[in-house]
Amino acid sequence: MAFSYLTVQALGIVMKPKLIISCHADTGFRLHQLRRTGNGVVSGHLDNFAGVHAVMTAFFSGKMDSDRLRIELTYGEETDMEGAHGVLESLSPDDVVVVVDVTGTDTDRDITIEKCDSQEMLDFVRATLGGMSYALYQGCPDPIEKEDECDVYRERLENVFFLGIPCTGGDYNSGEVSIREASIAAASEAVIRFAAAFK
């Protein structure tokens, strides 16, 4: 499913919505460790370096050549969401925002799609991620944190959802956790597919 031109009736012109990939690059940790523990698992302080790595891997793949794509590595998510508030001021109501971050949602799937409650976004995700291993939620099943950048973008936009990289082993806000490398790779592939729908 590709996003097409939308008519902005109030202005009498036709505009294309943009895809914004929002991924906070700040962290609550003063020191950072990462270990490859074997069996395709990494452990360490991964909030939200796992998300940044997934988005940058997608970008540097060379498969995201679109004049309707914008990547925002935001700041302040761990405190007041200041970076997301700044991005919000520059967006149009028809834009689509995908927030990429870690999640504590318990799943055996590679990635999660959370806070995806509009029918248009549900249809978009299903059409775009066909064949991938993902769990789709209209709400937020993450037991660790319910608030994220989606909440900021939803102040003015409807087309917003969360792409979660599942982690295990505790509270990702306060210590080390583990993530399957396959989940990071799947998040990258999902970002690439989302961007391809905006060509």
N, C-alpha and C positions, 0 to 999 in steps of 0.2 A: 504494500500500500504506500504510494507516494503522496506527499502533500502537494497539492496543486495551488494555483493562484486563488486567492480569496478576494472577494469584492468588498471594498470598504465603502459602503453605501453613503455614509455621511459625507465623504469627500468625492465620491463619484469616480474613484480610480481603482485600479487593480494592484494589489500588493502581494508579495510572497512572504509567508511566515518564515522565520528563521528557526534553526535548531540551536539551542544553547546547551552546551554540556557544562554543568557547574560542579566543581570539585574543590572542596576546601583543602588548602595546602598547609594550613597552620596545624599545630599539634599541641597537646597539653603536656608534653614531656620535655625535660631539659637535656636528657641523654637518650640516645637511640641505639638499639641493638637489633640485629637481624641474623637469624641462624637458619640454615637449611638443615632440617632435622631428618631428612630421608623420606622416602615414599612420597615425594612430590609435595612436601609441606614446608612452609616457612613459618618461623615463630619470631616474635619480637614486638616492638612498638609499631603497630601497623595502622593506627588511626591518624591520618587518612593517607599514609604513604602508599598503601595498597591501591587506593582509588586513583591517586596521582599517577602511579606507575601504569595502571591499566589505561588511563586516558592518554598518557604520553606514548605508550606502546601503540595504541590505535593511531594516534596522529602521525608518528614516525613510520607507520606501515606504508604510507604513500597511497592509501586507499580512501582518503577522506578529502578529496579535491572537490569542494563545493563552495560556491560564493554565498551560500545560505547557512554556513556553519560558523559558530562562534564558540570558542573554548574559554572558560573563565576559571582560573585557579584562584579561588577566593581566599580571603583572610578573615579572621575574627569569628569563625564558626564556633570555636571553643569558648567564646566569651559572649558576644552580643550579636553575632551574625552580620556585623557591619559590612563585610565584603559583599554578601548577597543583597543587602539593602541598596548598596551602591549600584550593583548590576541591575536590580529591579527598575531603577529610575530610567534606564536606557532601553527598556524592552517595550515592544508593542503588544497589545492584548491578544493577538493571534499567534504570537511566538510560542514555541514548544520548549520546555525546559526539562532536561534530564539531570537529576542530582545523582552523582556517583560517590558512594561512601561505603564504609564497612557497615555490617549489620550483625546483630546477635541473634537474628531469627534462626531457629532450629530447623534445618532442612538438609535433605540429602542431595538437593539439586546444586548445580554449579553457581547459580546466581539467583537473586530474588528481584522481582519487580514489586514495589510496595507503593502505597498511597496512589494507586492507579484506579480512580473511581469514575472517570468519565467514560462513556461508551466509546467515544471517538478514540481516546487513548488506549482503551482495552483492545479495540479492533486493530489499532496501529501496532501495538506490541505483539499481538498474536500473529499478524501478517508478517511482521518484520523478523521475529525471532523463531519462525517455524523450524523445527528440527533441533533446536537448542534445548539444553537442560536448565529449565528455570521454573521457579515457583511464582505464581502471580497472586497478589493480594490487593484488594481494594483499600484496605486499611493498613495499619502499621503493627505487625506482630512482634517487632523487636522488643524483647523484655528489658533491655538496658536503657534505651533512649527513644523517646517518642517524638522529640522535637528535632528538626533538622532544617536545612535550607529550603526544602519544599514549602514549609509553612510561610516563609518570607515571600517566595514567589507567588504563592496562592493569594496573597493580599490583593493582587491585580490581574493574575492570569488563571485560566482554567486548565490549560494543557500542560500539566506538571506531573511528573512522577519520579520515583526513587529507584535507582539501580543499585542493589545491595550486593556487596561481596561478603559472603558469610564467613564469620570467624567463630572460633570456639576457644574455651579455656578461661573464661572470665569476662570481666568488664573491660572492654577495649578503651574506655576513657581513663582508666586508672592503672593499667599495667599491660604486660605482655599477653598476646593471644596468638593463635595459630590460624593460618589460612592455607587452603590447598592452592597450589600454583595453577591448577586447572581452573579454579574460580577466577583468578586474576586474568588468565587468558580468555575465559568466556566473557568477562566484563569488557575486555578490549574488543572482542568480536562483536558483542552487542552494540558498542559505541560505533564501530565501523558500519554495521548494518543500519543503525538509526541514521547516520550521516548519509548513507547511500540513498535513503528515501527522500532526501532533501536536495537532490541534484536537479 
